[in-house]
Amino acid sequence: MSQFTDLDMLYDYEKDAVGAAMGYMTLATRAHHGDLRNIYLRLANEATNAHTKVSKLITQSGGIA
């Protein structure tokens, strides 16, 4: 059984945050209803904020973000 480090987990979380931001932004461009578009844009912004925070943690842990 392989052992995952904290840095491995942070890299995995970073990948997920990037995917979420891209997905929500894509959905926002496809939404025709303004309220729905705004919801997707807010979600994309939150995912981007999460990516920023996890990138800082990766750098602090000695990784390359």
C-alpha positions in Angstrom: 0.0 0.0 0.0 1.4 3.4 -1.0 1.8 6.2 1.5 0.6 9.6 0.5 2.2 12.7 2.0 0.5 16.0 2.8 2.1 17.4 -0.3 0.5 14.7 -2.4 -2.9 15.6 -1.0 -2.3 19.2 -1.7 -1.4 18.5 -5.3 -4.6 16.4 -5.6 -6.7 19.2 -4.1 -5.1 21.8 -6.4 -6.0 19.6 -9.4 -9.6 19.4 -8.3 -9.8 23.2 -7.7 -8.5 23.9 -11.2 -11.0 21.4 -12.7 -13.9 23.0 -10.7 -13.0 26.5 -11.7 -12.8 25.5 -15.4 -16.0 23.6 -15.2 -18.0 26.3 -13.5 -16.7 28.9 -15.9 -17.6 26.8 -18.9 -21.1 26.3 -17.4 -21.4 30.1 -16.9 -20.6 30.7 -20.5 -23.4 28.2 -21.6 -26.1 29.5 -19.2 -28.7 31.6 -20.8 -30.4 32.7 -17.5 -28.7 35.6 -15.9 -29.2 34.4 -12.3 -27.8 30.9 -13.1 -24.9 32.5 -14.9 -24.1 34.6 -11.8 -24.2 31.5 -9.6 -21.8 29.7 -11.8 -19.5 32.7 -11.9 -19.5 32.9 -8.1 -18.7 29.2 -7.9 -15.8 29.6 -10.4 -14.5 32.5 -8.2 -14.7 30.4 -5.1 -12.8 27.6 -6.8 -10.2 30.1 -7.9 -9.8 31.4 -4.4 -9.4 27.8 -3.1 -6.7 27.2 -5.8 -4.9 30.4 -4.7 -4.9 29.2 -1.0 -3.8 25.7 -1.8 -1.0 26.9 -4.1 0.4 28.9 -1.2 0.3 25.9 1.0 2.1 23.8 -1.6 4.8 26.5 -1.9 5.1 26.6 1.9 5.4 22.9 2.1 8.3 22.9 -0.4 6.5 21.9 -3.5 6.1 23.7 -6.8 2.7 25.3 -7.4 
